[in-house]
Amino acid sequence: MQVFSIIQQNKELILKQWLAIVKEQIPAAKGQSTPALRNDVPDLLEEIITILDETTPKESLHESIDHGRLRATVQGYKLSHVIKEYYLLQQVIFAIIDKEGSILPKERNKILTAVAYAIEHASQAFYEIRQEEEIEAKHHAEDLANELREEGQLRDDFIGTLTHDLRSPLSNTHNMLELIKVKLSSDPIYLKHLNAIQLNITKADRLIGNLLDVNLIKSGGKLPIHRQKCDLSKEMQTLVEEFTLLYSGTILLEDAQGSLEGNYDCKALRQAIDNLLQNAIKYGDKESTITVKCQRKDGDYIELSVHNYGNPIPIDQQAKIFTRYYRIDNQSYQKGWGIGLSLVKGIVEAHDGKLDLTSSSVEGTTFSIKLPNS
């Protein structure tokens, strides 16, 4: 029987034996599917059959480029493994031929040439893909290094802004203390100043607390909260009263429907509304009323919201503003440090709630916190 006929009749047996040996001797091949391992090896066998059959037209030798490219994408595969695959195939072919018949030297040389040609091109394709991956990995490492440098600069800017924000309430506290020392014995308004002092100290404490809490928020995680029975309506009333003492504009509490009790972390939710109110004061129209609402919606959930008029938040940035350290690319919004809204989002999600935003030049800006009844 002619050699090409032996290979033709035993093609599937050759492939089966070759796959078994490859999986046995190349660890990275064990987890691969049979079609992936076979890849274009059957085409190589057909090419060998063609060049051995002197009655058929000869075609160019099979390059096995796809085989090399595919192996380059498999984790754990090395160039030596690719070369070894072809030598194993060559061994199986000769073993089958020797068992079924005999082979002439020129026929053996044709098989060796075809396999060597396949090894050359598969190896080159494998090397090129891996080289591209190394270049990509290098660029990724360089980008990461640049991001780390930018993060370092961001931290510096962050600390600078934080120091500035903390200095203001502490300075106000100092000035009011001096005023009280002079006026305490003769001016009955000293109680108002004492309250303002306490609020400024509380504000400074909240700023520091925001910084600490936002660093606890991890991607996909929840901020630790401590639930206890509390009245959200009462908490919002108290918070609005505190802000009214310091804010020269108008803050109005609407829809406070009596008692809205539940098991929540009231301190954390106060912190969330505190941040939203500060944003409304900082970025809103100074001549317009800031509205805070606290209401139960159809018995299904409780909604807390803060609304203000003024420059709207650009629609293309509304989804990004809840990201830690993100600041809106707009001159009127480049004042904060970019952690307030990410903290609000973390607090709401820790309560299994939802934070919504609507913002337009006509309707104004509204941040809504929707909390499940608890």
N, C-alpha and C positions, 0 to 999 in steps of 0.2 A: 504494500500500500504506500502510495506517495505521502511525503511528509505533510504537505498542505492538507491532504484529506484526513490524516490522523488528527491534525489540529482542529480542522473543521468539525469532525465528528465528536471530538472530546472537548469542545470549547467550553461548555457549561461545567464539565468536570474540572477543567483547568481553573476556571474562575472560582469554583467552590473550594478546591484545595488551596488555591492561593489566598482566598479570604480567610480561611481557617488559620493558615500559617501567619498571615499578617496580624490578625488579632492576637495570636499567641506571642509573637515576638515584638510587636510594637504596642506598648501600653496605651498610647493616645488613640489607637484605632478601636479599642474595645467599646468605647461609648458611641461610636459612629454607626449610622444605619447602613444596611447593605447597599442601597443605591448610591449613597454618598461615597462609600469605599470603592465600589466598582467604578463609578464615575465614567471616564472614557477608556478604561482598560479594555472593554470589549471591542472598541474601535481599533485599538492597537493590535489586538489579535486578528481582526479582519484585515488589517494592513499587512500583517505578517503572512497571512494566508494568500493574499493577493501577490505579494512579491515572490512567494515560493511557487505559485502556479504560473508556469511559463506560458500557459495558453491565454491568460488574461492580460489586458493592457496594464502597464505599470503606472502608478501614480506617485506623487511625492510622498515621502515618509511621514508618518504621523508624528506631530510635534508634541502632543500631550501638554499643551500650554494650560488648558483648563484644569487639568489634573493638578498641576503645580500651584495654580492660583487657589484652587479649593483647599488644598492641604495647608496653604499659608494662613487660612482663616481658622484652622482647627487648633485650639489651645493644646499645647504640649507637643505638637508636631515639630520636628527639626528637619533640616535639610538632609541629614544623614538618613532619616526615616524614609524620606521620599526616594532617595537613591536605593535604599535597601528593598523597598517595595518592588522595584523593577528587577533587581537581582533575584528576588524570591520568585517573581513571575517567570523569569528566565529559567530558573532551576526546575520549576514545575513543568514547564513546556518540554524541556529536555528529558525529564523523568518519564513523562507520558510517551514521548516519541520512542525512547529506548525500550519501553515496555511493549509498545505496539509494533515496532519495526526497527528500521535502521535509518541513519541520516548521513548524507554526504558532507564532506568538509565545506563545500561551497554553500550548501543549504544552512549548515550551522553558522557560517559567517554572515549570511543574510539576516538570520535571526539576531545574532549578536549586534550587527550594525543597526537594525531597527530598534532594538532595546536601548543601545547606546545613544541613538538619536533622540529617543523619547526622554531618556535621563537628562540629556543636555538641555533640552528646551523646558522640561518640567522644572528642573533645578533653577534655571534662569528666571522663570515666571515666579517661582516660590521666593527667590531672593529679592526680586523687584517689589513684590507685595510687602514683604517684611521690611524692606528698606523704606518704603512709603510709610509704613506703620511707625517705624522709628522716627522718621522726620516729623510725622504728625504728633507723636508722643513728645518730641522735643519742643515743638511749637506749643503744645498744651502746657508743658512744664514752664515755658517762658511766659505764657499768658497767666498761669497761676502765680508765678513770681511777681508779675506786674500787678495782679489783683491784690496780692499781699502787701506790696508797697503802697498801693492806693488805699488799702484798708488802714495801714499805719497812718497815712496822712489824714484819713477820715477820723481816726481816733483822736488825733491831735486837734482837728477842727471841732470834733464832738466835745472834747474836754474844755476847749476854749469857750464854746457856746454855753455849755453847762455851767461853767464858772460865772459867765455873764448873767445867766438866768437866775442863779442862786444869789448873786450879789444884790440884785434889785430888792427882793423881799427882805433880806437881812438889813439892807441900808434903810428901808422904810421902817423896820422895827427899831433900829437905833434912833432915827430922827423922832419917832413918836415917843420913845422913852424919854428923850431929852425934853420934849414938849410937856410931857406929863410931870416931870420933875419941877418944871417952872409953874405949871398951871394946877397942879393937883389940889392945892389948898383952896383955890378960889374959883376954879372952873368946873361946873357940874358935868361938862361934856367928857370928862376924863374917862368915864365908863366906856364910851364909844371908842376912844383911843385904845383902851385896854383890850377891848374886843378885836380891834383891828390888829393890835400886836399879836394876839393869839392866832388870828387867821394867817398873818404873814409867816409866823413860825410854822404853822401847819402846812402852809404852801411850800416852804422850803423843805419840810420833811417829805411832802408828797413828791417833789421833784427828785429827791434822792431815792425814794421808794420806787418811783417809775423806772429809774435807771437799773436798780437792782432786779426788779421784777421782769423787765423786758429781756434781760440776759438769761432768765430762767426758761423763757419760752423757746422750745425747740421745734424744729420742723416736724409737723404731724403730732406733736405732743400737746399737753394741756397744762396750763398754769395751775399750780396747787391752790385750792380754795378751801375755806372752812365754812361749811354751811351751818346756819342756825336760824331760828325763827326771827324774822324781822319784817317790818312794815315798810315797803318800798315807797309808798306815798309819803309817809312821814319823813323818810330819809331824803327824798327829793325836795320836800318843803324846806327842811333844814339847810340843805345845800344851796338852794336858791337864795335863802335869806343871808347866808354867809357871803355869797358872791355880790349880793346887792349892796352890802356894806362897803365893798371896795370898788365896784364898777359904777362909773358915773352915768352909764346908759340905763336902759330899762330891760330887766329880765322878768318875764312873766311865766308863772306856772299855771298850766291849763289842764283841765280834765282830771284833776286829782280826785278820784272817786272814793273818798273815804279811805278805809283801811284796805291795803293790798298786801296782806301778809303771806309769807311763804318761807320755805327753807332756802335761803340764799346766803352768799357771802356779801353782806351789805357793805362792808368796808371796801371790798374790791369793786362792787358796782358803783359806789360813791366815787371811787377813784376813776372809773370809766367815764361817768358823767362829768366829773371834774375836768378831765382832759377834753371832752367835747365842748364844754362851756369855755374853757380857755381858748380853744381853737376858734369858737364863734366870736369871742371878744377880740382876739388877735386879728382875724382875717375878715370879720364881718363889717357891714356898714355901721359906723358908729352912731348914725342917726336913727337906725331902725331897732325895733324891739327884738330881743332874743327870746324865743319861746321854748319852754320845757314842758313836755307832756308826759303824763304818767297815767296809764289806763289799762283796764282789762278788756281784751278783745274777744267778744263772744264766748267768754268763759274758757277759751282754749289756751290763751297765753297772755302775758303781760308785756306791754310795749312801753319803753322809755325812749323819748326822742328829744333831740335838740335841733332847733331850726334857727337860721339866721339869713338875712339878705346880704348881698354884696357880690364881689366877683365870684363867679361860679368856678368850681373845680373842673379843669379841662376833661372832657369825656374820655380821651385816650389815656388819661393818667388816673382815672378813678379806681381802676382795679389794682393799681400799684401802690397807692398811698398807705395801704395796710401792711406793706412790707417794712421790716425793721430798717431804720436809718434812711428810708426813702423820703426825699423832699421834692415837692412839686417844682417842675422847671418853669417857674413863673416868678417874676420879681416880687410880687405881692405875697408870695408864699415862701420866700427864702429866709424865714426868720427863726424857725424852730430847729430842733435837732433830729426830728424824724423818728421818734420812738413812741410818741403818744398814741397814735392810731394803731400801731402794731400791738401795743399793750391793751388797748380797748378790745381789739379783736381777740387777743388771748384770753381776756377775762370772760368775754361773751361765750367763746367756744368752751371754756372750762365749765360753764353753766349749761352746756348743750343748747345754747341759744344761737341766734343768727343776727349778724350785723349788716344792715342795709344802708345804702347811700343813694340819694337823688340830689342832683345839683344842676340848676339852670339859671340863666340871667333873669328869667321871669318868676319862677317859683321859689328861687332861693336855694339854700343848701340844707338838707335834713339828714342827720344821722339817726337811724332807728335801731334800737336794741330790742329784739323779740326774745322773751324768756318763756320757756315752758312752765306751766303751773307746777309748783313744787311744794 
